Amino acid sequence: MPSCPPSVLPITEHVTDKALRVLVVDDDPAVASYFEDCLVLEGCDVATAGDASTALAKLESDTYDVMICDITMPGLDGVAFYGRLAEKRPDLLRRLVFISGRPSSEIKALLPGQPLRIVEKPVPVRVITALVEEWRTWS
């Protein structure tokens, strides 16, 4: 399945020369590791969570510039994660990027009317690089 280019919806505040802090939420360790490796090579400070509940706990005690979250996970899935963020930390929603092996139209149907960032798997390194560059330069 081809990856979609990142949309133009801004997702993070302007970030200076500090390393971007990124939280990767995915139940597949290989996918989480892939994102972590790519993001570290881009100079990001990366934390991972194997499920949405762990990610929510990390958000209670730490701050992140961007969150990359899988949609389909056991327990709390990406949609439930979005809902919890909307309740507890709506300011973080614009910093959330969903990754999914499902078409983006299906994901948008799960959260109709919401300004979602969705990148379809598999995500090539060039798309990750473009996202990081966007996060660094958006103002």
C-alpha positions in Angstrom: 0.0 0.0 0.0 1.6 3.4 -1.0 2.2 5.9 1.7 0.4 9.2 1.7 2.5 12.4 1.8 2.0 14.4 4.9 -0.8 16.8 4.9 -0.4 20.5 5.5 -2.2 20.6 8.9 0.3 22.1 11.4 0.8 19.8 14.3 3.3 21.4 16.6 4.5 24.7 17.9 7.6 26.3 16.5 10.6 24.4 17.9 14.0 26.0 18.2 17.4 24.2 17.9 16.5 21.7 20.7 16.0 18.1 19.8 12.4 17.3 19.0 10.8 15.0 21.6 8.7 12.3 19.9 6.5 9.7 21.5 6.0 6.6 19.3 3.0 4.5 20.2 2.8 1.1 18.5 2.1 -2.4 19.8 4.5 -3.9 17.1 8.0 -3.7 18.5 9.5 -3.8 15.0 7.5 -0.8 13.8 8.2 1.2 17.0 11.9 0.4 16.6 11.9 1.4 12.9 10.4 4.8 13.8 12.7 5.2 16.7 15.8 4.5 14.6 14.7 6.9 11.8 13.8 9.6 14.2 17.0 9.3 16.2 19.0 9.6 12.9 17.1 12.8 12.4 18.3 14.1 15.7 15.1 13.5 17.7 14.8 12.4 21.3 12.4 9.4 21.1 10.4 7.5 23.7 8.2 4.5 22.8 5.1 3.0 24.3 3.7 -0.4 23.4 0.1 0.6 24.0 -2.1 3.7 24.4 -2.4 3.2 28.2 1.4 3.4 28.6 1.5 6.4 26.3 -1.1 8.2 28.4 0.9 7.5 31.5 4.0 8.9 29.8 2.1 12.0 28.9 1.2 12.5 32.5 4.9 12.8 33.5 6.6 14.1 30.4 6.2 16.4 27.4 6.5 15.7 23.8 6.6 17.9 20.7 4.9 15.2 18.5 3.2 11.8 19.1 3.1 9.1 16.4 0.4 6.6 17.2 -0.8 3.4 15.5 -4.6 3.1 15.1 -5.0 -0.7 15.5 -3.7 -1.9 18.9 -5.1 -4.2 21.6 -6.7 -2.6 24.5 -7.0 1.1 24.0 -6.6 1.7 20.2 -5.6 4.9 18.5 -9.2 6.1 18.3 -9.6 5.6 22.1 -6.2 7.3 22.6 -7.5 10.3 20.6 -10.6 10.4 22.7 -8.7 10.4 26.0 -6.4 13.2 24.7 -9.5 15.2 23.7 -10.8 14.8 27.2 -7.6 15.4 29.2 -5.2 17.2 26.9 -6.9 18.7 23.9 -3.9 20.9 23.4 -2.0 17.8 22.3 -4.3 16.8 19.5 -2.6 19.0 16.9 0.7 17.2 17.7 -0.7 13.7 17.0 0.1 11.8 13.8 -1.7 8.5 13.2 0.0 5.7 11.4 -2.0 2.8 10.0 -2.0 0.0 7.5 -5.6 0.9 6.7 -6.6 3.6 4.2 -6.8 7.1 5.6 -10.4 7.3 4.5 -11.3 4.5 7.0 -9.5 6.3 9.8 -11.2 9.6 9.0 -14.6 7.8 9.1 -13.8 6.6 12.7 -13.3 10.2 13.8 -15.5 12.2 11.5 -15.0 16.0 11.4 -11.7 15.9 13.2 -8.5 17.4 11.8 -6.5 14.3 11.6 -2.9 13.7 10.5 -2.7 10.2 9.0 0.2 8.5 7.3 -0.4 5.1 5.8 2.0 2.2 6.4 4.5 1.3 5.2 6.1 4.7 5.9 9.2 5.3 3.9 12.2 7.1 5.5 11.7 10.0 3.2 8.2 10.7 4.6 9.6 10.5 8.2 12.3 13.0 7.2 9.8 15.3 5.6 7.6 15.2 8.7 10.6 16.0 11.0 11.6 18.9 8.8 8.1 20.2 8.9 8.0 19.9 12.7 11.3 21.8 12.9 10.3 24.6 10.6 6.6 25.2 11.3 5.8 28.5 12.9 
